[in-house]
């Protein structure tokens, strides 16, 4: 029968680790195999196997001080360095931006990330560059909390090295670098949550919520501005004429059957005519004093964020 592996578990890269022989905590600088002893605030070594929190705090001070950088050996003139790869790709993005192939915003973001990488390890030869260098570079930015930001930073770096490989036959040391998983910023709520929102308020606000959820329009600058004159009946079904204050453009969008039925019902019972606002316009209950749309306090907390609406 095979014996179970009871060896010690290796700690992930970029973490503090304990050496029993000296009863001290160490860390391994990026791109090296040497160990560096971690010191506390008084300059004494962090000792004791149970002092992992103190060791992680000491390592955080090292990273915050800017000492979490790879050691750079002098490169030969013929050697490619990280800064050269980044510079070539930035120039390529500038040309593509002027030609209209990519947006100016994308070119600026790529420039920002690659220039930041060059500050970290721009003089490092490609033969010494490792994937851990890029991962450690991302870790040093505590403000990059969103996975989308970290993912785009790594994508910009990989694009630069892929361009160097395809255009200049340069070996790509970052091939296979793993990016953070794509996590959408918006999260859908369940049918039960939607029903709780409807049950927590009155009819005008319920209609507004229903239309907002099932059209995806911006609630204040688009949906609240729809009038009866913006409703178009056609052979393909109902459509709305929507003016976007953000883009200063008017577009015509198809409307789902459920929202179309609600629209016809509102137009049938409205007294403001076709020029009146179709749905309720949001207004603060605190400023208004009295409001026709209110939330009941006996509903779940998730539904209490609805506020109050009055008919325009």
Secondary structure as the mmCIF struct_conf table of DSSP 4:
data_model
#
loop_
_struct_conf.conf_type_id
_struct_conf.id
_struct_conf.beg_label_comp_id
_struct_conf.beg_label_asym_id
_struct_conf.beg_label_seq_id
_struct_conf.end_label_comp_id
_struct_conf.end_label_asym_id
_struct_conf.end_label_seq_id
HELX_LH_PP_P HELX_LH_PP_P1 UNK A 2 UNK A 4
HELX_LH_PP_P HELX_LH_PP_P2 UNK A 7 UNK A 12
TURN_TY1_P TURN_TY1_P1 UNK A 13 UNK A 14
BEND BEND1 UNK A 15 UNK A 15
STRN STRN1 UNK A 17 UNK A 19
TURN_TY1_P TURN_TY1_P2 UNK A 20 UNK A 23
STRN STRN2 UNK A 24 UNK A 27
TURN_TY1_P TURN_TY1_P3 UNK A 30 UNK A 31
STRN STRN3 UNK A 36 UNK A 37
STRN STRN4 UNK A 39 UNK A 39
TURN_TY1_P TURN_TY1_P4 UNK A 41 UNK A 42
BEND BEND2 UNK A 43 UNK A 43
STRN STRN5 UNK A 45 UNK A 45
STRN STRN6 UNK A 47 UNK A 47
TURN_TY1_P TURN_TY1_P5 UNK A 49 UNK A 50
HELX_RH_AL_P HELX_RH_AL_P1 UNK A 52 UNK A 64
TURN_TY1_P TURN_TY1_P6 UNK A 65 UNK A 66
HELX_LH_PP_P HELX_LH_PP_P3 UNK A 73 UNK A 76
TURN_TY1_P TURN_TY1_P7 UNK A 77 UNK A 78
BEND BEND3 UNK A 79 UNK A 79
STRN STRN7 UNK A 81 UNK A 81
HELX_RH_AL_P HELX_RH_AL_P2 UNK A 82 UNK A 98
TURN_TY1_P TURN_TY1_P8 UNK A 99 UNK A 100
BEND BEND4 UNK A 101 UNK A 102
HELX_RH_AL_P HELX_RH_AL_P3 UNK A 104 UNK A 121
TURN_TY1_P TURN_TY1_P9 UNK A 122 UNK A 123
STRN STRN8 UNK A 125 UNK A 125
TURN_TY1_P TURN_TY1_P10 UNK A 126 UNK A 128
HELX_RH_AL_P HELX_RH_AL_P4 UNK A 131 UNK A 139
TURN_TY1_P TURN_TY1_P11 UNK A 140 UNK A 140
TURN_TY1_P TURN_TY1_P12 UNK A 142 UNK A 143
BEND BEND5 UNK A 146 UNK A 146
HELX_RH_AL_P HELX_RH_AL_P5 UNK A 147 UNK A 168
TURN_TY1_P TURN_TY1_P13 UNK A 173 UNK A 176
HELX_LH_PP_P HELX_LH_PP_P4 UNK A 177 UNK A 182
BEND BEND6 UNK A 185 UNK A 185
HELX_LH_PP_P HELX_LH_PP_P5 UNK A 188 UNK A 190
HELX_RH_AL_P HELX_RH_AL_P6 UNK A 191 UNK A 199
TURN_TY1_P TURN_TY1_P14 UNK A 200 UNK A 200
BEND BEND7 UNK A 201 UNK A 201
HELX_RH_AL_P HELX_RH_AL_P7 UNK A 203 UNK A 215
TURN_TY1_P TURN_TY1_P15 UNK A 219 UNK A 222
HELX_RH_3T_P HELX_RH_3T_P1 UNK A 223 UNK A 225
STRN STRN9 UNK A 227 UNK A 227
HELX_RH_3T_P HELX_RH_3T_P2 UNK A 228 UNK A 230
STRN STRN10 UNK A 231 UNK A 234
TURN_TY1_P TURN_TY1_P16 UNK A 235 UNK A 236
STRN STRN11 UNK A 237 UNK A 244
TURN_TY1_P TURN_TY1_P17 UNK A 245 UNK A 248
STRN STRN12 UNK A 249 UNK A 254
HELX_RH_AL_P HELX_RH_AL_P8 UNK A 257 UNK A 269
BEND BEND8 UNK A 271 UNK A 272
TURN_TY1_P TURN_TY1_P18 UNK A 274 UNK A 275
BEND BEND9 UNK A 276 UNK A 276
STRN STRN13 UNK A 277 UNK A 277
BEND BEND10 UNK A 278 UNK A 279
HELX_LH_PP_P HELX_LH_PP_P6 UNK A 280 UNK A 280
STRN STRN14 UNK A 281 UNK A 282
HELX_RH_AL_P HELX_RH_AL_P9 UNK A 285 UNK A 288
BEND BEND11 UNK A 289 UNK A 290
BEND BEND12 UNK A 292 UNK A 292
TURN_TY1_P TURN_TY1_P19 UNK A 297 UNK A 298
BEND BEND13 UNK A 299 UNK A 299
HELX_RH_3T_P HELX_RH_3T_P3 UNK A 301 UNK A 306
STRN STRN15 UNK A 309 UNK A 310
#
